[in-house]
Amino acid sequence: MLKIAITGNIAAGKSEVEKILAEEFPVYDADKIAHKFLGNVDRKALGEKVFADPVARKKLEEFIHPKVKDEILRIFDTEDAKVVFVSIPLLFETGFDKLFDKILFVQSDDEIRLEHLMKRNNFTREQAKARMNSQMPQQEKIKKSDYVVYNNSTLENLREQVLVFVRELHRFI
């Protein structure tokens, strides 16, 4: 089985890439896995707390990351597909990159991400920037990735790039 991580910084378009890949491959989302372990927690309130309090954030990460890792490993053990994708926003920050054979990075310019995040999450500019600045810079992640798709244009353009990646992938499976 080829294990491929989908990653990218907040509001880069990972969900759109997931949808395209899910037309042909099993695709799992680490955020959804984490939400299962949190239950019916008000994620907006939790997010505000952990982004304002580094100690609370660290405690949350120490609780949730091992559970998410165990679930990803369980998926790898039980999934019988030739290729499995897992979307993980904090792939490098958590060290989960070591679990994967290949990494697909979704890049989107910072200003586009900022506008998208403010609109999608109803954040102020300051709240959106704080979320963006809490992650490793995109350029560092690109250097560590095997393949990059650029989400700075239309959804059709993003789809074309992902389909080129899928065609290349089919040469190896």
Accessible surface in RSA format (square Angstrom, percent):
REM  Atomic radii and reference values for relative SASA: ProtOr
REM  Chains: A
REM  Algorithm: Lee & Richards
REM  Probe-radius: 1.40
REM  Slices: 20
REM RES _ NUM      All-atoms   Total-Side   Main-Chain    Non-polar    All polar
REM                ABS   REL    ABS   REL    ABS   REL    ABS   REL    ABS   REL
RES MET A   1    87.03  45.1  19.91  13.2  67.13 159.8  24.70  21.0  62.34  82.6
RES LEU A   2    39.97  22.3  36.69  26.2   3.28   8.3  38.01  26.7   1.96   5.3
RES LYS A   3    56.21  27.4  56.21  34.5   0.00   0.0  10.95   9.9  45.26  48.2
RES ILE A   4     1.01   0.6   1.01   0.8   0.00   0.0   1.01   0.7   0.00   0.0
RES ALA A   5     0.00   0.0   0.00   0.0   0.00   0.0   0.00   0.0   0.00   0.0
RES ILE A   6     0.00   0.0   0.00   0.0   0.00   0.0   0.00   0.0   0.00   0.0
RES THR A   7     0.01   0.0   0.01   0.0   0.00   0.0   0.00   0.0   0.01   0.0
RES GLY A   8     0.00   0.0   0.00   N/A   0.00   0.0   0.00   0.0   0.00   0.0
RES ASN A   9     3.34   2.3   3.34   3.2   0.00   0.0   0.00   0.0   3.34   3.2
RES ILE A  10    32.94  18.7  31.20  23.2   1.74   4.2  32.94  23.7   0.00   0.0
RES ALA A  11     6.27   5.8   0.00   0.0   6.27  14.3   1.49   2.1   4.78  12.7
RES ALA A  12     0.31   0.3   0.00   0.0   0.31   0.7   0.18   0.2   0.13   0.3
RES GLY A  13    10.85  13.4   0.00   N/A  10.85  13.4   8.79  24.1   2.07   4.6
RES LYS A  14    22.87  11.2  20.86  12.8   2.01   4.8  11.72  10.5  11.16  11.9
RES SER A  15    66.51  56.2  63.95  85.3   2.56   5.9  30.72  65.4  35.79  50.1
RES GLU A  16    51.31  29.5  51.29  38.8   0.02   0.0  14.29  27.6  37.02  30.2
RES VAL A  17     0.00   0.0   0.00   0.0   0.00   0.0   0.00   0.0   0.00   0.0
RES GLU A  18    19.66  11.3  19.65  14.9   0.01   0.0   6.19  12.0  13.47  11.0
RES LYS A  19   127.05  62.0 117.62  72.2   9.44  22.5  83.83  75.5  43.23  46.0
RES ILE A  20    16.09   9.2  11.92   8.9   4.17  10.0  12.04   8.7   4.05  11.0
RES LEU A  21     0.80   0.4   0.00   0.0   0.80   2.0   0.80   0.6   0.00   0.0
RES ALA A  22    57.64  53.0  34.72  53.6  22.91  52.1  35.13  49.5  22.51  59.6
RES GLU A  23   115.77  66.5  73.59  55.7  42.18 100.4  49.07  94.9  66.70  54.5
RES GLU A  24    95.93  55.1  63.53  48.1  32.39  77.1  40.38  78.1  55.55  45.4
RES PHE A  25    18.83   9.4  11.17   6.9   7.65  19.9  14.47   8.8   4.36  12.5
RES PRO A  26    38.19  27.8  25.65  23.4  12.54  45.6  37.55  31.0   0.63   3.9
RES VAL A  27    34.42  22.7   4.01   3.6  30.42  73.3   4.01   3.5  30.42  82.5
RES TYR A  28    68.66  32.1  65.15  37.1   3.52   9.2  46.83  35.2  21.84  26.9
RES ASP A  29    23.81  16.7  18.83  18.7   4.98  11.8   3.92   9.2  19.89  19.8
RES ALA A  30     6.56   6.0   5.51   8.5   1.05   2.4   5.70   8.0   0.86   2.3
RES ASP A  31    64.31  45.0  63.89  63.6   0.42   1.0   9.70  22.8  54.61  54.5
RES LYS A  32   137.78  67.2 133.77  82.1   4.01   9.5  85.85  77.3  51.93  55.3
RES ILE A  33    11.70   6.7  10.97   8.2   0.73   1.8  11.59   8.3   0.10   0.3
RES ALA A  34    15.95  14.7  15.95  24.6   0.00   0.0  15.95  22.5   0.00   0.0
RES HIS A  35    55.38  30.3  52.02  36.2   3.36   8.6  31.06  32.0  24.32  28.3
RES LYS A  36   133.67  65.2 103.70  63.6  29.97  71.4  80.88  72.8  52.79  56.2
RES PHE A  37    76.50  38.3  53.62  33.2  22.88  59.5  57.71  35.0  18.79  53.8
RES LEU A  38    31.95  17.8  20.22  14.5  11.73  29.5  23.45  16.5   8.50  22.9
RES GLY A  39    46.02  56.8   0.00   N/A  46.02  56.8  34.51  94.7  11.51  25.8
RES ASN A  40   163.84 113.0 124.54 120.4  39.30  94.6  38.95  93.7 124.89 120.7
RES VAL A  41    64.36  42.4  47.93  43.4  16.43  39.6  54.60  47.4   9.76  26.5
RES ASP A  42    90.68  63.5  76.86  76.5  13.82  32.7  39.90  93.9  50.77  50.6
RES ARG A  43   126.36  53.1 115.16  58.7  11.20  26.7  28.44  38.9  97.92  59.3
RES LYS A  44   122.73  59.9 109.93  67.4  12.80  30.5  75.09  67.6  47.64  50.7
RES ALA A  45    52.44  48.2  43.49  67.1   8.95  20.4  46.71  65.8   5.73  15.2
RES LEU A  46    42.42  23.6  37.77  27.0   4.65  11.7  41.75  29.3   0.67   1.8
RES GLY A  47    11.57  14.3   0.00   N/A  11.57  14.3  11.30  31.0   0.26   0.6
RES GLU A  48    79.73  45.8  71.26  53.9   8.47  20.2  27.67  53.5  52.06  42.5
RES LYS A  49   118.44  57.8 109.58  67.2   8.86  21.1  84.74  76.3  33.70  35.9
RES VAL A  50    11.29   7.4  10.32   9.3   0.97   2.3  10.32   9.0   0.97   2.6
RES PHE A  51    74.72  37.4  43.13  26.7  31.59  82.2  44.47  27.0  30.24  86.6
RES ALA A  52    85.34  78.5  48.93  75.5  36.41  82.8  58.74  82.7  26.60  70.5
RES ASP A  53    46.96  32.9  45.43  45.2   1.52   3.6  15.40  36.2  31.56  31.5
RES PRO A  54   104.64  76.3  96.23  87.7   8.40  30.5  99.64  82.3   5.00  31.1
RES VAL A  55   100.10  65.9  97.00  87.8   3.10   7.5  99.98  86.9   0.11   0.3
RES ALA A  56    16.49  15.2  11.07  17.1   5.42  12.3  13.91  19.6   2.58   6.8
RES ARG A  57    53.77  22.6  53.77  27.4   0.00   0.0  16.19  22.1  37.58  22.8
RES LYS A  58   124.80  60.9 123.85  76.0   0.94   2.2  83.41  75.1  41.39  44.1
RES LYS A  59   138.91  67.8 132.72  81.4   6.19  14.7  79.36  71.4  59.55  63.4
RES LEU A  60    40.60  22.6  35.68  25.5   4.93  12.4  40.05  28.1   0.55   1.5
RES GLU A  61    49.52  28.4  48.56  36.7   0.96   2.3  13.42  26.0  36.10  29.5
RES GLU A  62   103.81  59.6  85.02  64.3  18.79  44.7  46.38  89.7  57.43  46.9
RES PHE A  63    96.98  48.5  85.99  53.3  10.99  28.6  94.07  57.0   2.91   8.3
RES ILE A  64    11.80   6.7  11.80   8.8   0.00   0.0  11.80   8.5   0.00   0.0
RES HIS A  65    43.58  23.8  43.48  30.2   0.10   0.3  24.62  25.4  18.96  22.1
RES PRO A  66    71.78  52.3  65.82  60.0   5.96  21.7  71.61  59.1   0.17   1.1
RES LYS A  67    75.50  36.8  72.48  44.5   3.02   7.2  23.52  21.2  51.98  55.4
RES VAL A  68     6.54   4.3   6.54   5.9   0.00   0.0   6.54   5.7   0.00   0.0
RES LYS A  69    82.37  40.2  82.37  50.5   0.00   0.0  25.38  22.8  56.99  60.7
RES ASP A  70    93.67  65.6  87.47  87.1   6.19  14.6  28.06  66.0  65.61  65.4
RES GLU A  71    22.74  13.1  20.91  15.8   1.82   4.3   1.83   3.5  20.91  17.1
RES ILE A  72     0.00   0.0   0.00   0.0   0.00   0.0   0.00   0.0   0.00   0.0
RES LEU A  73    69.77  38.9  69.15  49.5   0.63   1.6  69.18  48.6   0.59   1.6
RES ARG A  74   119.43  50.1 115.11  58.7   4.32  10.3  62.67  85.7  56.75  34.4
RES ILE A  75     4.37   2.5   3.78   2.8   0.59   1.4   4.37   3.1   0.00   0.0
RES PHE A  76    20.70  10.4   8.94   5.5  11.76  30.6   8.99   5.5  11.70  33.5
RES ASP A  77   124.75  87.4  88.86  88.4  35.89  84.9  23.57  55.5 101.18 100.9
RES THR A  78    89.85  63.9  59.09  59.9  30.76  73.3  57.27  76.9  32.58  49.3
RES GLU A  79    39.36  22.6  26.71  20.2  12.65  30.1   6.06  11.7  33.30  27.2
RES ASP A  80   137.78  96.5 104.54 104.0  33.24  78.6  43.88 103.3  93.90  93.6
RES ALA A  81    27.28  25.1  13.67  21.1  13.61  31.0  23.46  33.0   3.82  10.1
RES LYS A  82   151.63  74.0 139.77  85.8  11.86  28.2  93.25  83.9  58.38  62.2
RES VAL A  83     2.02   1.3   0.37   0.3   1.65   4.0   0.37   0.3   1.65   4.5
RES VAL A  84     0.00   0.0   0.00   0.0   0.00   0.0   0.00   0.0   0.00   0.0
RES PHE A  85     0.00   0.0   0.00   0.0   0.00   0.0   0.00   0.0   0.00   0.0
RES VAL A  86     0.00   0.0   0.00   0.0   0.00   0.0   0.00   0.0   0.00   0.0
RES SER A  87     1.74   1.5   1.74   2.3   0.00   0.0   0.00   0.0   1.74   2.4
RES ILE A  88     5.21   3.0   5.21   3.9   0.00   0.0   5.21   3.8   0.00   0.0
RES PRO A  89    19.93  14.5  19.93  18.2   0.00   0.0  19.93  16.5   0.00   0.0
RES LEU A  90    40.89  22.8  40.58  29.0   0.30   0.8  40.58  28.5   0.30   0.8
RES LEU A  91     0.02   0.0   0.00   0.0   0.02   0.1   0.00   0.0   0.02   0.1
RES PHE A  92    17.41   8.7   2.15   1.3  15.26  39.7   2.32   1.4  15.09  43.2
RES GLU A  93    68.91  39.6  30.99  23.4  37.92  90.3  37.26  72.1  31.65  25.8
RES THR A  94    33.90  24.1   4.03   4.1  29.87  71.2  11.10  14.9  22.80  34.5
RES GLY A  95    26.08  32.2   0.00   N/A  26.08  32.2  17.45  47.9   8.63  19.3
RES PHE A  96    12.89   6.5  12.40   7.7   0.50   1.3  12.89   7.8   0.00   0.0
RES ASP A  97    34.52  24.2  29.28  29.1   5.24  12.4   0.85   2.0  33.68  33.6
RES LYS A  98   169.68  82.8 134.01  82.2  35.67  84.9 115.11 103.6  54.57  58.1
RES LEU A  99    35.40  19.7  21.65  15.5  13.75  34.6  27.40  19.2   8.00  21.5
RES PHE A 100    20.52  10.3   0.00   0.0  20.52  53.4   1.22   0.7  19.30  55.2
RES ASP A 101    72.79  51.0  47.69  47.5  25.10  59.4  17.00  40.0  55.79  55.6
RES LYS A 102    96.74  47.2  96.25  59.1   0.49   1.2  47.62  42.9  49.11  52.3
RES ILE A 103    14.42   8.2  13.43  10.0   0.99   2.4  14.12  10.2   0.30   0.8
RES LEU A 104     0.25   0.1   0.16   0.1   0.09   0.2   0.25   0.2   0.00   0.0
RES PHE A 105     0.00   0.0   0.00   0.0   0.00   0.0   0.00   0.0   0.00   0.0
RES VAL A 106     0.00   0.0   0.00   0.0   0.00   0.0   0.00   0.0   0.00   0.0
RES GLN A 107    13.97   7.8  13.97  10.2   0.00   0.0   0.50   1.1  13.47  10.2
RES SER A 108     0.88   0.7   0.88   1.2   0.00   0.0   0.03   0.1   0.85   1.2
RES ASP A 109    66.93  46.9  64.83  64.5   2.10   5.0  17.98  42.3  48.95  48.8
RES ASP A 110    83.80  58.7  78.72  78.3   5.08  12.0  27.53  64.8  56.27  56.1
RES GLU A 111    94.34  54.2  90.93  68.8   3.41   8.1  60.62 117.3  33.71  27.5
RES ILE A 112    74.92  42.6  70.08  52.2   4.85  11.7  74.03  53.3   0.90   2.4
RES ARG A 113     4.87   2.0   4.87   2.5   0.00   0.0   0.00   0.0   4.87   3.0
RES LEU A 114     4.34   2.4   4.34   3.1   0.00   0.0   4.34   3.0   0.00   0.0
RES GLU A 115    85.47  49.1  82.66  62.5   2.81   6.7  41.14  79.6  44.33  36.2
RES HIS A 116    76.91  42.0  70.91  49.3   6.00  15.3  52.64  54.2  24.27  28.2
RES LEU A 117     0.00   0.0   0.00   0.0   0.00   0.0   0.00   0.0   0.00   0.0
RES MET A 118    47.80  24.8  42.57  28.2   5.23  12.5  42.92  36.5   4.88   6.5
RES LYS A 119   179.25  87.4 151.36  92.9  27.89  66.4 103.86  93.5  75.38  80.3
RES ARG A 120   127.33  53.5  90.24  46.0  37.09  88.3  56.59  77.3  70.73  42.9
RES ASN A 121    49.78  34.3  35.60  34.4  14.17  34.1  10.92  26.3  38.86  37.6
RES ASN A 122   126.07  86.9 110.77 107.0  15.30  36.8  23.75  57.2 102.31  98.9
RES PHE A 123    17.24   8.6   7.16   4.4  10.07  26.2   8.01   4.9   9.22  26.4
RES THR A 124    74.64  53.1  66.31  67.2   8.33  19.9  71.63  96.2   3.01   4.6
RES ARG A 125    91.91  38.6  88.16  44.9   3.75   8.9  42.10  57.5  49.81  30.2
RES GLU A 126   126.49  72.6 119.78  90.6   6.71  16.0  69.61 134.6  56.88  46.4
RES GLN A 127    73.17  40.9  67.39  49.2   5.78  13.8  31.77  67.6  41.40  31.4
RES ALA A 128     0.00   0.0   0.00   0.0   0.00   0.0   0.00   0.0   0.00   0.0
RES LYS A 129    96.77  47.2  96.58  59.3   0.19   0.5  45.95  41.4  50.82  54.1
RES ALA A 130    52.52  48.3  40.58  62.6  11.94  27.2  47.90  67.5   4.62  12.2
RES ARG A 131    33.14  13.9  31.89  16.3   1.25   3.0   0.40   0.5  32.75  19.8
RES MET A 132    22.12  11.5  15.67  10.4   6.45  15.3  15.73  13.4   6.39   8.5
RES ASN A 133   120.69  83.2  91.21  88.1  29.47  71.0  30.41  73.2  90.27  87.3
RES SER A 134    38.25  32.3   7.28   9.7  30.97  71.3  18.08  38.5  20.17  28.3
RES GLN A 135    22.77  12.7  11.93   8.7  10.83  25.8   3.96   8.4  18.81  14.3
RES MET A 136    40.85  21.2  30.46  20.2  10.39  24.7  37.93  32.2   2.92   3.9
RES PRO A 137    77.22  56.3  68.75  62.7   8.47  30.8  77.22  63.8   0.00   0.0
RES GLN A 138    15.81   8.8  11.75   8.6   4.06   9.7   6.05  12.9   9.76   7.4
RES GLN A 139   111.48  62.3 110.88  81.0   0.60   1.4  55.39 117.9  56.09  42.5
RES GLU A 140    79.09  45.4  77.40  58.6   1.69   4.0  28.29  54.7  50.80  41.5
RES LYS A 141     0.02   0.0   0.02   0.0   0.00   0.0   0.02   0.0   0.00   0.0
RES ILE A 142    33.79  19.2  29.13  21.7   4.67  11.2  29.13  21.0   4.67  12.7
RES LYS A 143   168.38  82.1 131.94  81.0  36.44  86.8  89.31  80.4  79.08  84.2
RES LYS A 144   112.37  54.8  89.67  55.0  22.71  54.1  59.99  54.0  52.38  55.8
RES SER A 145    20.30  17.2   0.00   0.0  20.30  46.8   0.34   0.7  19.96  28.0
RES ASP A 146    83.52  58.5  48.24  48.0  35.28  83.4  16.35  38.5  67.17  67.0
RES TYR A 147    53.74  25.1  49.95  28.4   3.80   9.9  40.33  30.3  13.42  16.5
RES VAL A 148    31.94  21.0  15.72  14.2  16.22  39.1  15.72  13.7  16.22  44.0
RES VAL A 149     0.31   0.2   0.31   0.3   0.00   0.0   0.31   0.3   0.00   0.0
RES TYR A 150   104.14  48.6 102.74  58.5   1.41   3.7  73.11  54.9  31.04  38.3
RES ASN A 151    25.53  17.6  22.65  21.9   2.88   6.9   0.50   1.2  25.03  24.2
RES ASN A 152    56.13  38.7  31.33  30.3  24.80  59.7  20.69  49.8  35.44  34.3
RES SER A 153    77.48  65.5  40.67  54.3  36.81  84.8  28.94  61.6  48.54  68.0
RES THR A 154    72.67  51.7  66.13  67.0   6.54  15.6  66.16  88.9   6.52   9.9
RES LEU A 155   101.82  56.7  94.71  67.8   7.11  17.9  95.02  66.7   6.80  18.3
RES GLU A 156   117.07  67.2 113.93  86.2   3.14   7.5  60.91 117.8  56.16  45.9
RES ASN A 157    54.32  37.5  52.27  50.5   2.04   4.9   6.38  15.4  47.93  46.3
RES LEU A 158     0.38   0.2   0.17   0.1   0.21   0.5   0.20   0.1   0.18   0.5
RES ARG A 159    87.57  36.8  87.57  44.6   0.00   0.0  36.70  50.2  50.87  30.8
RES GLU A 160   107.72  61.8 104.68  79.2   3.04   7.2  41.81  80.9  65.91  53.8
RES GLN A 161    39.78  22.2  36.83  26.9   2.95   7.0  28.69  61.1  11.09   8.4
RES VAL A 162     0.00   0.0   0.00   0.0   0.00   0.0   0.00   0.0   0.00   0.0
RES LEU A 163    63.03  35.1  62.58  44.8   0.45   1.1  62.58  43.9   0.45   1.2
RES VAL A 164    57.53  37.9  57.40  52.0   0.13   0.3  57.40  49.9   0.13   0.3
RES PHE A 165    16.42   8.2  16.38  10.1   0.04   0.1  16.38   9.9   0.04   0.1
RES VAL A 166    10.88   7.2  10.88   9.8   0.00   0.0  10.88   9.5   0.00   0.0
RES ARG A 167   148.48  62.3 142.54  72.7   5.94  14.1  73.44 100.4  75.04  45.5
RES GLU A 168    66.53  38.2  66.11  50.0   0.42   1.0  17.86  34.5  48.67  39.7
RES LEU A 169    11.01   6.1   7.72   5.5   3.28   8.3  10.64   7.5   0.36   1.0
RES HIS A 170    82.63  45.2  68.71  47.8  13.93  35.6  52.45  54.1  30.18  35.1
RES ARG A 171   181.74  76.3 143.53  73.2  38.21  91.0  65.74  89.8 116.00  70.3
RES PHE A 172   151.31  75.7 115.84  71.8  35.47  92.3 122.05  74.0  29.26  83.8
RES ILE A 173    69.44  39.5  18.69  13.9  50.75 122.3  40.00  28.8  29.44  79.9
END  Absolute sums over single chains surface
CHAIN  1 A     9700.8       8009.5       1691.3       5333.9       4366.9
END  Absolute sums over all chains
TOTAL          9700.8       8009.5       1691.3       5333.9       4366.9
